[in-house]
């Protein structure tokens, strides 16, 4: 196999740098709305008191409030599968919610 020319190597390196710069620019556009200040956190503070009390993380609390789920009894309105699909719901939040539902002797919608 023949060795690559210096010009071709330089061109490929330039293309790689340009692609990396485009990826960084795209990633910068996808910054979280909370960290960029686009979300009014005070609105959530008024509504997520029940979720704070059971120890849910902020992204999970915001996801629940955005879907009009303000207490453990409200979780009966949704299925576990739908809850897992919410943006901000991680495995720990699901475990906490399932445990709280069992404590309250409630079940999710099928």
N, C-alpha and C positions, 0 to 999 in steps of 0.2 A: 504494500500500500504506500502511495506517495505521501510525502510530508506536506502538510498544509502550508500555503504561502503566508507570509507575515501580514499581508494586506487582508486576507480572508480571516485570519485569527483576530486582527484588530476590528474588522467589521462585525464579527460574531460577538466579541466582547462588548462592543458599542450597543448592539441590539439587546444583549442580556441586561446591560445597565438601564437602557430605556424601558424595557419591560418591567424591571424591578421598581423603577421610579413610578411607573403607571400603577403597579400593584400597591405601592405605599400611598399614592394619592387616593386610590379607591378605598383603601382601608381607612384613611383619615376621614373620608366622607361618611363612613359607617359608624362613627362614634356614637356611643349610647346617648339617648336623649336625656337621660337623667344627669349624666356628667356634663353635658353641654348646657344644662340649665333650661331646657325646653319644657320640663315637666314641673308642675307646681306641687312640690312635696307637702305643702301645708294642707292641701285638699285631702291627701291620703292620711295625714296625721289625725284628722278629725274622724276618719271613717274606719281605720284599721286597728282600733283599740283591742278588740277581741283577739285578733291575730297576733298582736304583740304579746298579749298575755300568755299565749300558748307557745311562744318562742319561734315563730316563723321568721325567716329572713325577709328583708325588704322587697326583693324582686317577686317573691311568692305572694307577699301581702298585696303589692300593687296589682298583680295579676288577678287576685281574688276580688279586690275592690272594683277593678275595671269590668269584671263580669257580674257585678251586683251580688256578690257573695260576701256578706258582712259578718256572719256568725256560723258556728258549726251546724246549726239546724238548717241554714240556707244550703248547705252542701247536699241535702237530699234532692235538690232541684237538678243536679247534674250527675253524670255518670263518672266513674273513676277514670275511664278511658278519655273522656273529654277533659277532665281535670289534668291528666298527664300531658295533654296537648297544649296547654296554656304556656305561653312564653313566660319564663321565670319560675316555672315549677320544676324543681329538681327532685332527685330521689329522696333527699332528707325531708323536704316539705311534704311529699306524698306520705312518707312514713309517719310523720307527725299528725297529719290530717286523718289518716286511717286509724291511728291510735285514739285520737280524740273522738272520732265517730263511734268506735267500739265502746269507749267510756260512756258516751251518751246513749248507747244502745240504739244508734241510728244506722241506716244503710244508704248507700248511694243508689241513684236511679239505675235501672238495668239498661 
